[in-house]
Each structure stands twice: as structure tokens, then as C-alpha cells.
Amino acid sequence: MKLIPSGREPFQITVLAAVVLYGLAALADFNRFATSTLRVFPDPWGRVFIAGFALSAFAALAGMIMGNVSGVLIERIGLWPLAGIGAWYGLWSLGVNGSRALGFAAFLFALAIASICRIWKIRRAKQLSGVAAELVARAPDERTS
């Protein structure tokens, strides 16, 4: 029985894959694919920012695909920077573009909140698995009775 459930949900996989693909496209041809928000960053920080965004989404996606305990922990490692970068990107978008960026910023804030919720879910499941392991260790050995 897996106590830390995999995050293999189609919605989560699709969103993370879109972030990875967008990041790769923006890195390959920055001036064509980068948002106006990213182009306002001082050079080279727009590229560094989008590389971090894509790399953290890739780590979370790779961890989900692994589907084991190590994969779930790798997923969590990828979600931390994804949440921070997503929130920062949303705030920067609002600061640079004002109300015109509201829809994009709302998506980024939702991505950050969803990442934090998933991190919390993994953390909670890890705590519960530790409690379950402790209970099993304390249980009397029923095979000898």
C-alpha cells in the first residue's frame, strides 16, 4: 500500500507539461516567445527566470512520472521553486502591466497555490506514513501467537 499518493492527475500533468514547453520555447527564442513581463527583466534575468520556471516544473513532472516515494519527494522539491517563481511572476506581471495582466497573474497565482497545496498533501502523507510505520513497529508479532 502506498502511503504517499502519486500526483498523477491529468490536469496537473498537463499544466506542468505546458510550463515546461513554454519555458523551452522562450529559452530557444526569447524575443519571440517571452511575455512582455519577462522582456522587462534586466538582461539576463528574464532568461534565468524562465529557465528556473521550466526546470522546477520539469522536476515536479519527472517526480510525478516516477510514481514511487523518491519520485514524490522529487516532485515536492520541484514544486517549492515553482510556487515561488509563479507567485513572483504574477506579482511582477501586475507591477509591469497593471490590470491588463490580471488574467495571466490569476493563472500564475493559481499555479502557486496549487503547488503549495500539493506540497502540503505530500508533507501530510509523509507524516502519516511515519506514524503508520511506528504503529506497525509497536504492534505485537501476531505470527508467533
Backbone as JSON Lines, residues from 0, in Angstrom:
{"i":0,"aa":"M","n":[0.84,-1.17,0.0],"ca":[0.0,0.0,0.0],"c":[0.89,1.24,0.0]}
{"i":1,"aa":"K","n":[0.61,2.15,-0.91],"ca":[1.37,3.39,-0.99],"c":[0.73,4.41,-0.06]}
{"i":2,"aa":"L","n":[1.53,4.89,0.89],"ca":[1.0,5.86,1.83],"c":[1.15,7.28,1.32]}
{"i":3,"aa":"I","n":[2.12,7.52,0.43],"ca":[2.26,8.84,-0.18],"c":[1.76,8.72,-1.61]}
{"i":4,"aa":"P","n":[0.55,9.21,-1.88],"ca":[-0.03,9.02,-3.2],"c":[0.69,9.84,-4.28]}
{"i":5,"aa":"S","n":[0.78,9.25,-5.46],"ca":[1.35,9.94,-6.6],"c":[0.4,11.05,-7.03]}
{"i":6,"aa":"G","n":[0.96,12.1,-7.62],"ca":[0.15,13.2,-8.1],"c":[-0.2,13.05,-9.56]}
{"i":7,"aa":"R","n":[-0.27,11.83,-10.05],"ca":[-0.51,11.58,-11.47],"c":[-1.95,11.89,-11.86]}
{"i":8,"aa":"E","n":[-2.27,13.14,-11.88],"ca":[-3.59,13.56,-12.31],"c":[-3.44,14.28,-13.63]}
{"i":9,"aa":"P","n":[-4.3,13.99,-14.61],"ca":[-4.14,14.58,-15.95],"c":[-4.05,16.1,-15.94]}
{"i":10,"aa":"F","n":[-4.81,16.76,-15.1],"ca":[-4.78,18.21,-15.05],"c":[-3.4,18.7,-14.61]}
{"i":11,"aa":"Q","n":[-2.88,18.12,-13.56],"ca":[-1.58,18.53,-13.04],"c":[-0.47,18.24,-14.05]}
{"i":12,"aa":"I","n":[-0.52,17.09,-14.68],"ca":[0.49,16.73,-15.68],"c":[0.43,17.69,-16.86]}
{"i":13,"aa":"T","n":[-0.76,18.01,-17.33],"ca":[-0.92,18.9,-18.47],"c":[-0.41,20.3,-18.17]}
{"i":14,"aa":"V","n":[-0.73,20.83,-17.01],"ca":[-0.28,22.18,-16.65],"c":[1.24,22.21,-16.53]}
{"i":15,"aa":"L","n":[1.82,21.23,-15.86],"ca":[3.28,21.21,-15.72],"c":[3.97,21.03,-17.07]}
{"i":16,"aa":"A","n":[3.41,20.18,-17.92],"ca":[3.99,19.99,-19.25],"c":[3.92,21.29,-20.05]}
{"i":17,"aa":"A","n":[2.82,22.03,-19.93],"ca":[2.69,23.31,-20.63],"c":[3.74,24.31,-20.14]}
{"i":18,"aa":"V","n":[3.99,24.34,-18.84],"ca":[5.0,25.24,-18.29],"c":[6.38,24.87,-18.82]}
{"i":19,"aa":"V","n":[6.68,23.57,-18.87],"ca":[7.97,23.11,-19.41],"c":[8.1,23.49,-20.88]}
{"i":20,"aa":"L","n":[7.08,23.22,-21.67],"ca":[7.15,23.53,-23.11],"c":[7.27,25.03,-23.36]}
{"i":21,"aa":"Y","n":[6.5,25.82,-22.61],"ca":[6.61,27.27,-22.75],"c":[8.01,27.74,-22.38]}
{"i":22,"aa":"G","n":[8.54,27.21,-21.3],"ca":[9.88,27.6,-20.87],"c":[10.93,27.26,-21.91]}
{"i":23,"aa":"L","n":[10.83,26.08,-22.49],"ca":[11.79,25.69,-23.53],"c":[11.67,26.57,-24.76]}
{"i":24,"aa":"A","n":[10.44,26.87,-25.17],"ca":[10.23,27.75,-26.33],"c":[10.78,29.14,-26.06]}
{"i":25,"aa":"A","n":[10.52,29.67,-24.86],"ca":[11.01,31.01,-24.51],"c":[12.52,31.05,-24.42]}
{"i":26,"aa":"L","n":[13.14,29.96,-23.98],"ca":[14.59,29.92,-23.93],"c":[15.2,29.8,-25.33]}
{"i":27,"aa":"A","n":[14.53,29.05,-26.2],"ca":[15.04,28.86,-27.56],"c":[14.96,30.15,-28.37]}
{"i":28,"aa":"D","n":[13.88,30.9,-28.25],"ca":[13.72,32.16,-28.99],"c":[13.06,33.16,-28.05]}
{"i":29,"aa":"F","n":[13.88,33.73,-27.19],"ca":[13.38,34.57,-26.1],"c":[12.54,35.74,-26.6]}
{"i":30,"aa":"N","n":[13.03,36.46,-27.58],"ca":[12.32,37.66,-28.05],"c":[10.98,37.35,-28.71]}
{"i":31,"aa":"R","n":[10.83,36.15,-29.21],"ca":[9.57,35.78,-29.87],"c":[8.53,35.25,-28.88]}
{"i":32,"aa":"F","n":[8.97,34.41,-27.95],"ca":[8.02,33.7,-27.08],"c":[7.88,34.27,-25.68]}
{"i":33,"aa":"A","n":[8.85,35.02,-25.2],"ca":[8.77,35.54,-23.83],"c":[7.67,36.59,-23.72]}
{"i":34,"aa":"T","n":[7.01,36.61,-22.6],"ca":[5.96,37.59,-22.37],"c":[6.58,38.97,-22.23]}
{"i":35,"aa":"S","n":[5.75,39.99,-22.34],"ca":[6.24,41.36,-22.16],"c":[6.8,41.54,-20.75]}
{"i":36,"aa":"T","n":[6.26,40.82,-19.8],"ca":[6.75,40.87,-18.43],"c":[8.19,40.38,-18.35]}
{"i":37,"aa":"L","n":[8.48,39.26,-19.01],"ca":[9.84,38.72,-18.97],"c":[10.82,39.61,-19.71]}
{"i":38,"aa":"R","n":[10.37,40.26,-20.78],"ca":[11.28,41.11,-21.55],"c":[11.65,42.38,-20.8]}
{"i":39,"aa":"V","n":[10.91,42.72,-19.75],"ca":[11.21,43.91,-18.95],"c":[12.3,43.61,-17.91]}
{"i":40,"aa":"F","n":[12.49,42.33,-17.57],"ca":[13.54,41.96,-16.62],"c":[14.89,42.43,-17.17]}
{"i":41,"aa":"P","n":[15.79,42.88,-16.31],"ca":[17.13,43.23,-16.79],"c":[17.81,41.98,-17.37]}
{"i":42,"aa":"D","n":[18.55,42.17,-18.45],"ca":[19.24,41.05,-19.09],"c":[20.34,40.54,-18.19]}
{"i":43,"aa":"P","n":[20.53,39.29,-17.96],"ca":[19.93,38.08,-18.49],"c":[18.86,37.49,-17.59]}
{"i":44,"aa":"W","n":[18.34,38.26,-16.63],"ca":[17.46,37.72,-15.6],"c":[16.14,37.18,-16.13]}
{"i":45,"aa":"G","n":[15.65,37.69,-17.23],"ca":[14.43,37.14,-17.83],"c":[14.65,35.7,-18.25]}
{"i":46,"aa":"R","n":[15.81,35.43,-18.86],"ca":[16.14,34.07,-19.28],"c":[16.39,33.15,-18.08]}
{"i":47,"aa":"V","n":[17.06,33.68,-17.08],"ca":[17.31,32.9,-15.86],"c":[15.99,32.56,-15.18]}
{"i":48,"aa":"F","n":[15.11,33.52,-15.13],"ca":[13.81,33.35,-14.51],"c":[13.01,32.26,-15.22]}
{"i":49,"aa":"I","n":[12.93,32.34,-16.55],"ca":[12.14,31.35,-17.3],"c":[12.8,29.98,-17.25]}
{"i":50,"aa":"A","n":[14.14,29.94,-17.19],"ca":[14.83,28.65,-17.05],"c":[14.48,28.01,-15.7]}
{"i":51,"aa":"G","n":[14.46,28.8,-14.63],"ca":[14.07,28.28,-13.32],"c":[12.64,27.8,-13.28]}
{"i":52,"aa":"F","n":[11.77,28.54,-13.95],"ca":[10.36,28.17,-14.03],"c":[10.2,26.82,-14.73]}
{"i":53,"aa":"A","n":[10.87,26.67,-15.88],"ca":[10.78,25.43,-16.65],"c":[11.46,24.27,-15.92]}
{"i":54,"aa":"L","n":[12.61,24.52,-15.32],"ca":[13.34,23.46,-14.62],"c":[12.57,22.95,-13.4]}
{"i":55,"aa":"S","n":[11.96,23.84,-12.65],"ca":[11.2,23.4,-11.48],"c":[9.95,22.62,-11.91]}
{"i":56,"aa":"A","n":[9.29,23.05,-12.98],"ca":[8.14,22.3,-13.49],"c":[8.58,20.94,-14.01]}
{"i":57,"aa":"F","n":[9.74,20.88,-14.67],"ca":[10.26,19.6,-15.17],"c":[10.55,18.66,-14.01]}
{"i":58,"aa":"A","n":[11.16,19.17,-12.94],"ca":[11.45,18.32,-11.78],"c":[10.17,17.77,-11.17]}
{"i":59,"aa":"A","n":[9.16,18.61,-11.02],"ca":[7.88,18.16,-10.46],"c":[7.24,17.12,-11.37]}
{"i":60,"aa":"L","n":[7.3,17.35,-12.66],"ca":[6.72,16.42,-13.63],"c":[7.47,15.09,-13.63]}
{"i":61,"aa":"A","n":[8.79,15.15,-13.61],"ca":[9.59,13.93,-13.58],"c":[9.32,13.13,-12.31]}
{"i":62,"aa":"G","n":[9.2,13.83,-11.18],"ca":[8.89,13.14,-9.93],"c":[7.54,12.45,-9.97]}
{"i":63,"aa":"M","n":[6.55,13.11,-10.58],"ca":[5.22,12.5,-10.71],"c":[5.27,11.26,-11.58]}
{"i":64,"aa":"I","n":[5.99,11.34,-12.67],"ca":[6.06,10.21,-13.6],"c":[6.75,9.02,-12.95]}
{"i":65,"aa":"M","n":[7.75,9.27,-12.09],"ca":[8.43,8.17,-11.4],"c":[7.45,7.33,-10.59]}
{"i":66,"aa":"G","n":[6.55,7.99,-9.88],"ca":[5.47,7.3,-9.19],"c":[5.85,6.54,-7.94]}
{"i":67,"aa":"N","n":[7.08,6.65,-7.47],"ca":[7.45,5.98,-6.23],"c":[7.71,7.04,-5.15]}
{"i":68,"aa":"V","n":[8.14,6.61,-3.99],"ca":[8.34,7.55,-2.89],"c":[9.41,8.58,-3.24]}
{"i":69,"aa":"S","n":[10.51,8.14,-3.85],"ca":[11.54,9.08,-4.26],"c":[10.98,10.09,-5.26]}
{"i":70,"aa":"G","n":[10.15,9.62,-6.17],"ca":[9.55,10.49,-7.17],"c":[8.66,11.54,-6.53]}
{"i":71,"aa":"V","n":[7.91,11.15,-5.52],"ca":[7.03,12.11,-4.83],"c":[7.87,13.17,-4.13]}
{"i":72,"aa":"L","n":[9.0,12.77,-3.57],"ca":[9.87,13.75,-2.91],"c":[10.54,14.67,-3.93]}
{"i":73,"aa":"I","n":[10.9,14.14,-5.1],"ca":[11.45,14.97,-6.18],"c":[10.37,15.93,-6.67]}
{"i":74,"aa":"E","n":[9.14,15.44,-6.77],"ca":[8.03,16.31,-7.15],"c":[7.92,17.48,-6.18]}
{"i":75,"aa":"R","n":[8.02,17.19,-4.9],"ca":[7.92,18.24,-3.88],"c":[9.07,19.23,-4.01]}
{"i":76,"aa":"I","n":[10.26,18.74,-4.29],"ca":[11.42,19.62,-4.49],"c":[11.19,20.55,-5.67]}
{"i":77,"aa":"G","n":[10.56,20.05,-6.74],"ca":[10.26,20.89,-7.9],"c":[9.13,21.88,-7.65]}
{"i":78,"aa":"L","n":[8.21,21.5,-6.78],"ca":[7.05,22.37,-6.53],"c":[7.4,23.61,-5.7]}
{"i":79,"aa":"W","n":[8.38,23.51,-4.82],"ca":[8.75,24.68,-4.0],"c":[9.16,25.87,-4.86]}
{"i":80,"aa":"P","n":[10.17,25.71,-5.75],"ca":[10.52,26.88,-6.57],"c":[9.41,27.25,-7.56]}
{"i":81,"aa":"L","n":[8.64,26.27,-8.02],"ca":[7.55,26.57,-8.94],"c":[6.53,27.5,-8.27]}
{"i":82,"aa":"A","n":[6.23,27.23,-7.01],"ca":[5.29,28.09,-6.27],"c":[5.87,29.5,-6.11]}
{"i":83,"aa":"G","n":[7.12,29.58,-5.72],"ca":[7.74,30.89,-5.52],"c":[7.88,31.67,-6.81]}
{"i":84,"aa":"I","n":[8.35,31.02,-7.86],"ca":[8.52,31.69,-9.15],"c":[7.17,32.08,-9.72]}
{"i":85,"aa":"G","n":[6.17,31.21,-9.59],"ca":[4.84,31.54,-10.09],"c":[4.25,32.75,-9.41]}
{"i":86,"aa":"A","n":[4.37,32.82,-8.08],"ca":[3.85,33.98,-7.34],"c":[4.61,35.25,-7.71]}
{"i":87,"aa":"W","n":[5.93,35.14,-7.81],"ca":[6.75,36.29,-8.15],"c":[6.45,36.78,-9.56]}
{"i":88,"aa":"Y","n":[6.31,35.84,-10.48],"ca":[5.99,36.16,-11.87],"c":[4.63,36.87,-11.95]}
{"i":89,"aa":"G","n":[3.66,36.4,-11.18],"ca":[2.34,37.03,-11.15],"c":[2.4,38.45,-10.61]}
{"i":90,"aa":"L","n":[3.14,38.63,-9.52],"ca":[3.28,39.97,-8.94],"c":[4.02,40.91,-9.9]}
{"i":91,"aa":"W","n":[5.09,40.4,-10.52],"ca":[5.86,41.21,-11.46],"c":[4.98,41.59,-12.65]}
{"i":92,"aa":"S","n":[4.16,40.66,-13.12],"ca":[3.26,40.94,-14.24],"c":[2.29,42.06,-13.91]}
{"i":93,"aa":"L","n":[1.72,42.01,-12.72],"ca":[0.8,43.07,-12.29],"c":[1.53,44.41,-12.16]}
{"i":94,"aa":"G","n":[2.76,44.37,-11.64],"ca":[3.53,45.59,-11.48],"c":[3.92,46.22,-12.8]}
{"i":95,"aa":"V","n":[4.24,45.38,-13.78],"ca":[4.69,45.89,-15.08],"c":[3.52,46.27,-15.97]}
{"i":96,"aa":"N","n":[2.5,45.42,-16.01],"ca":[1.4,45.6,-16.97],"c":[0.09,46.07,-16.35]}
{"i":97,"aa":"G","n":[0.03,46.16,-15.04],"ca":[-1.19,46.63,-14.39],"c":[-2.35,45.67,-14.58]}
{"i":98,"aa":"S","n":[-3.53,46.22,-14.7],"ca":[-4.74,45.4,-14.78],"c":[-4.81,44.55,-16.05]}
{"i":99,"aa":"R","n":[-4.03,44.9,-17.08],"ca":[-4.02,44.08,-18.3],"c":[-3.46,42.68,-18.04]}
{"i":100,"aa":"A","n":[-2.69,42.53,-16.98],"ca":[-2.09,41.24,-16.66],"c":[-2.91,40.44,-15.66]}
{"i":101,"aa":"L","n":[-4.1,40.9,-15.33],"ca":[-4.89,40.26,-14.28],"c":[-5.17,38.78,-14.57]}
{"i":102,"aa":"G","n":[-5.57,38.45,-15.78],"ca":[-5.86,37.05,-16.12],"c":[-4.63,36.17,-16.03]}
{"i":103,"aa":"F","n":[-3.53,36.65,-16.59],"ca":[-2.28,35.9,-16.54],"c":[-1.79,35.75,-15.1]}
{"i":104,"aa":"A","n":[-1.84,36.84,-14.34],"ca":[-1.41,36.8,-12.94],"c":[-2.3,35.84,-12.14]}
{"i":105,"aa":"A","n":[-3.6,35.84,-12.41],"ca":[-4.5,34.92,-11.7],"c":[-4.12,33.47,-11.97]}
{"i":106,"aa":"F","n":[-3.76,33.16,-13.22],"ca":[-3.3,31.8,-13.54],"c":[-2.03,31.48,-12.76]}
{"i":107,"aa":"L","n":[-1.09,32.4,-12.73],"ca":[0.17,32.15,-12.02],"c":[-0.05,32.0,-10.51]}
{"i":108,"aa":"F","n":[-0.95,32.81,-9.95],"ca":[-1.26,32.67,-8.52],"c":[-1.94,31.33,-8.25]}
{"i":109,"aa":"A","n":[-2.82,30.9,-9.16],"ca":[-3.48,29.59,-9.01],"c":[-2.45,28.47,-9.07]}
{"i":110,"aa":"L","n":[-1.48,28.6,-9.97],"ca":[-0.4,27.61,-10.07],"c":[0.41,27.56,-8.77]}
{"i":111,"aa":"A","n":[0.71,28.73,-8.21],"ca":[1.46,28.78,-6.96],"c":[0.66,28.17,-5.81]}
{"i":112,"aa":"I","n":[-0.61,28.49,-5.73],"ca":[-1.46,27.95,-4.66],"c":[-1.61,26.43,-4.81]}
{"i":113,"aa":"A","n":[-1.82,25.96,-6.03],"ca":[-1.95,24.52,-6.27],"c":[-0.65,23.81,-5.91]}
{"i":114,"aa":"S","n":[0.48,24.42,-6.21],"ca":[1.78,23.82,-5.85],"c":[1.92,23.72,-4.33]}
{"i":115,"aa":"I","n":[1.55,24.76,-3.64],"ca":[1.63,24.75,-2.17],"c":[0.68,23.71,-1.58]}
{"i":116,"aa":"C","n":[-0.51,23.59,-2.14],"ca":[-1.46,22.57,-1.67],"c":[-0.91,21.16,-1.88]}
{"i":117,"aa":"R","n":[-0.28,20.93,-3.0],"ca":[0.3,19.61,-3.28],"c":[1.48,19.34,-2.34]}
{"i":118,"aa":"I","n":[2.29,20.36,-2.08],"ca":[3.4,20.21,-1.13],"c":[2.85,19.83,0.24]}
{"i":119,"aa":"W","n":[1.79,20.51,0.66],"ca":[1.18,20.21,1.95],"c":[0.63,18.78,1.97]}
{"i":120,"aa":"K","n":[0.02,18.35,0.87],"ca":[-0.53,17.0,0.79],"c":[0.58,15.95,0.9]}
{"i":121,"aa":"I","n":[1.7,16.19,0.23],"ca":[2.84,15.27,0.3],"c":[3.4,15.24,1.72]}
{"i":122,"aa":"R","n":[3.55,16.42,2.31],"ca":[4.08,16.51,3.68],"c":[3.18,15.78,4.66]}
{"i":123,"aa":"R","n":[1.89,15.97,4.52],"ca":[0.93,15.32,5.42],"c":[0.97,13.8,5.24]}
{"i":124,"aa":"A","n":[1.03,13.34,4.01],"ca":[1.09,11.9,3.75],"c":[2.38,11.31,4.3]}
{"i":125,"aa":"K","n":[3.47,12.07,4.2],"ca":[4.76,11.6,4.73],"c":[4.67,11.46,6.25]}
{"i":126,"aa":"Q","n":[4.04,12.43,6.91],"ca":[3.87,12.36,8.36],"c":[3.02,11.15,8.74]}
{"i":127,"aa":"L","n":[1.93,10.94,8.0],"ca":[1.05,9.8,8.28],"c":[1.75,8.48,8.04]}
{"i":128,"aa":"S","n":[2.61,8.42,7.02],"ca":[3.33,7.17,6.77],"c":[4.32,6.88,7.89]}
{"i":129,"aa":"G","n":[4.91,7.93,8.48],"ca":[5.8,7.74,9.63],"c":[5.04,7.23,10.83]}
{"i":130,"aa":"V","n":[3.85,7.76,11.05],"ca":[3.0,7.29,12.16],"c":[2.6,5.84,11.93]}
{"i":131,"aa":"A","n":[2.23,5.51,10.7],"ca":[1.82,4.14,10.39],"c":[2.99,3.17,10.59]}
{"i":132,"aa":"A","n":[4.18,3.56,10.18],"ca":[5.35,2.7,10.36],"c":[5.65,2.49,11.83]}
{"i":133,"aa":"E","n":[5.47,3.54,12.62],"ca":[5.7,3.43,14.06],"c":[4.67,2.49,14.7]}
{"i":134,"aa":"L","n":[3.42,2.59,14.28],"ca":[2.38,1.7,14.81],"c":[2.64,0.25,14.44]}
{"i":135,"aa":"V","n":[3.09,0.02,13.23],"ca":[3.41,-1.34,12.81],"c":[4.58,-1.88,13.63]}
{"i":136,"aa":"A","n":[5.57,-1.06,13.88],"ca":[6.73,-1.48,14.67],"c":[6.34,-1.8,16.11]}
{"i":137,"aa":"R","n":[5.37,-1.1,16.65],"ca":[4.94,-1.33,18.04],"c":[3.97,-2.49,18.18]}
{"i":138,"aa":"A","n":[3.32,-2.88,17.07],"ca":[2.31,-3.94,17.15],"c":[2.96,-5.26,17.54]}
{"i":139,"aa":"P","n":[2.24,-6.07,18.32],"ca":[2.77,-7.39,18.68],"c":[2.86,-8.26,17.44]}
{"i":140,"aa":"D","n":[3.82,-9.13,17.42],"ca":[4.0,-10.03,16.28],"c":[2.95,-11.12,16.35]}
{"i":141,"aa":"E","n":[1.96,-11.04,15.49],"ca":[0.83,-11.97,15.52],"c":[1.17,-13.31,14.88]}
{"i":142,"aa":"R","n":[2.3,-13.36,14.17],"ca":[2.65,-14.63,13.52],"c":[3.08,-15.68,14.52]}
{"i":143,"aa":"T","n":[3.55,-15.27,15.69],"ca":[4.04,-16.23,16.68],"c":[2.94,-16.67,17.65]}
{"i":144,"aa":"S","n":[1.8,-16.02,17.62],"ca":[0.76,-16.4,18.58],"c":[-0.23,-17.35,18.0]}
